[in-house]
Amino acid sequence: MAPAIVLVEPQLGENIGFAARAMGNFGLGDLRLVAPRDGWPNEKACAAAAVAEPIASGAKVFETVAAALADCNYVVAATARPREMVKPVFSPETAAVGLRKRAQSGERCAVMFGGERNGLDNDSIALADAILTAPVDPGCASLSLPQAVLLFSYEWMKGGNPEGLGRITSFDGPAREGLATPGTGPATRASLFGLFDHMEGALDAAGFLRPPEKRPAMVRSIRNMFHRMACTEQDVRTWRGIIAALTRHSAASKG
């Protein structure tokens, strides 16, 4: 069960909407609001949420932090200032891993975020089991409310070992880490060997691979350049087309 995101006394409707959108991007759907300044429902929040509008419009509203957390077994408070309270302090990544383990055990968890002006107060933090703090540059340490929610939400999704990256489409499926090769694939050794023969023959004809005693080292150097490129089959076809065009041009100019 994914953790609830609890926004305590959020001020701007737009920030609530952006936070909801961040949640939707990364698989979170339980949004809880404690005493939003401008009341609820809020048209600006729903507009800012865009495709995550159902998360924003479905947010539950509570008068107090205690009421918002009443059904939770474990709570993490997001704050840049531990305020000398004796509580475990986690990074977003560590917090996400721990919350996922608790959720798998059937615990209902929540992550609290404070309002834009002052963040969470001491009384709210005192209701949490642990503190969530992000590694930030001390010279620019303040995160906006949507940024803070996005940071945790991303770590939550990452910890679930998603099958792919980015948008999944019927055309090409999800993206994967590494070299993207749509419509092609890594070149076979046979393709590369054919390219080498083609290129080296053209270079011999052009007088490039001289003097003869240096030819073996020059050939190895050229082949190694292509191996470092991690050529695709399309790359090989393109290079062979380039060599053929240059060879034809050279022959035509001599004629």
N, C-alpha and C positions, 0 to 999 in steps of 0.2 A: 504494500500500500504506500503510495507516494505521500510525502509529508505535506501538511497544510502550510501555506504561506500566509502569515498574519501581519498585516500592516497596521501599526499602532498610530492612531491620530494622523493619518496622511492628510496633506493639505490640498494639493492640486489634483483635480480629476484626471488631468492628462497623465500625471505620474502613476496614478492607479492603473490607467489603461495601458501605459507602456509596461508596467510591471506584469500585468495580466498577459500581455503579448509575449514577454520574455518567458513566462511560465509555459504558455502554449507551445512556444518553440521547442521546449525541452521536456515535454511530457508531464508537466504538473498542472493540476486542474482545480485544487481546493483553495480558493482565495477567501480570506477572512479579513474583515475591516473592523477596526475598533475606533468608534467615534470619528468618522471622517469629517473634517472641518466644514466642508461645503454640503454636507448631507448626502443622502443616497435615496434613489438612484441618481446618477450623474451622467448627462449626455456626453460631456467632454471625455469622460473615462471610456465610455463605450466606443466613441469615435476613434480615440487613440489606440484602443485595443486591436482594431482592424479585424483580421481573421480570428483573433482570440476573443471577439466580442461575447461569445457565450460564457467564457470564463468570467469576464468583467460583470456582465449582467446577472450572472448566477452567484456573485459574491454574497457571503453571509455577513450581516452587520451585527455587531455587539456593542453594548454600552461600556463594557469593561474588559480589560485584558484577561482577568480571571475567567470571565464567562467564555471568551474566545478559546481558551485553553482547557476548558473543563473536561473534555473527552480525551485529552492527550495523555499519553504515558511518559513521553520524553520531549523536552523542549530545548531548542538552541536559540540564543539571543544574538543577533548580529549587531556588533558594536565595535567601534575603533578604540574604545576606552574601557578596559576591564574594570576600572573604578575600584581596584583593590579588593574585589570580592574573590573569595577562594572558590574558584570554579575551573574546571578543565577548559583550556583554550584550544580551539581547532582552526585550521585553515579551511577554506571552502572544500577542498578536495578531501581532506580527512573527515570533515563533518559529513559530507555526502556518503562516503564509504560506511561510516558508522551508522548513519540513519538508514541506509539501505539494509544493513544487517538486522537492525531492530525491526524494520518493517517486515522483513522476511520471517521474523519470529512472531509476527502478529501485533506488534506494538503500533499504536497510532502516534505519529510524531509531528512536530511543527517547528517552523523556523520563523522567528519574530524579527521584524524590521521596524525601526522607529520612523517618525515623521521627518520631513525635509529640514526643518529648522534646527532641532536639537537632538534628533535620534531618540533612542530609548532612555527613559529615566531609570533611576536606581530601583524604584519599586517594581518596574516591569522586568528588569534584568534579574531581580531577586527571585522571580517566579520561574526562571529557566534553570535547566540542569547544567548547561555548558554555554560557552561563548564562542561565537564565530567571528574571526577577524581575518581580513584579506591582507596579503603582502602588497603594500603600496609604497610609492615614493614618499618619504617623509615631507618633501617640499610641496607635494600636491596629494595629500592623503584623503581628502574628502570625496566620497563616492555619492552620486545621486541615488535616490531611492530605486529607480528602475535599474541602474547599473548594479547595485548591490544584489537585487533579486536575480538579475541576469547571470551574475557571476556564480551564485550558488546553483541556479537552475542548470547551467551548463555542466557543472561538475556532477550534478545528479544524473543527468543523461549520460555523460561520459562513463560513469561508474556502472551503467547498465549494459556495457558492451554493445552499443548499437551496431546493426549489421552493415550500415553504410554511412557515408557522409553526404550532407546536403539533401536536396530535394530528390525524392524517388519518383521517377517518371516511367510511363509505359514504354517510352522510346529507348532509354538507355539505362534504366535502373539507377541505383544509388552510386555515388562516387566512392572510390576507394583510395586509401593512402598509397602513394607511389606514383609512377609515371602513368598518366592517362593515355590510352591508345585506342580511341574510338575508331572502329572500322578497320583496324589492323592489329598487329601483335608483334612481339619480339622477332627479329629476323633469325632464321635458322642459320646454322654454320654453312650449309650448302649455298644459301643466298649470298652470304658474306664472301665466301670463297669465289663465287662467280663475279661479284663486284670487284674483288681484288684482282682477278685475272684480267677483267675488262680495263680497270684503271691502270694497272701496271703495264699492260700492252700499249695503252695510249701514251703513257709517260715514257716508255722506251722509244716509241716512234717520235715523240717530241724531243728526245734527247735530254730528258730531265734526270734520269737515273744514271748519272755519270759522275765520276769515272767508274769503270766496272768493279774495282775493288771495294768501292763504297756502296754499291747497289744493295747487297744483302741488309746492311744496317739501315739504309734509307727505306727499304721495303718494310722492314720490321717496324720502324717508327711510324710509317703511314698506317699500317694495319693496326697498330696499338691505338692510334688516334680514333679510328672507327670503333674499336672495341670499347673505348671509354665513352663513346657517344651512346652506347646501348641502342643501336639502330633497330628500327622497326622494319617490317617488310616494305612498308610504304617508303621509308627513308632510302632503302636499297634501290627501289624502282626509280625514285627521284634522282639519285646519284647516277644511276646508269643512264638515265635520260639526259642528264647534264653532260656526261662524258660523250655520249653519242652525238649530241648537238655540237659540242666543241670540236669533235673529230671531223664532222661533216663540214663545219665552217672552215677549219684549217685546210681540208682537202679542196674546198671550193676556191679559197683564196690563192692556193698554189696553182690551180688550174687556170 
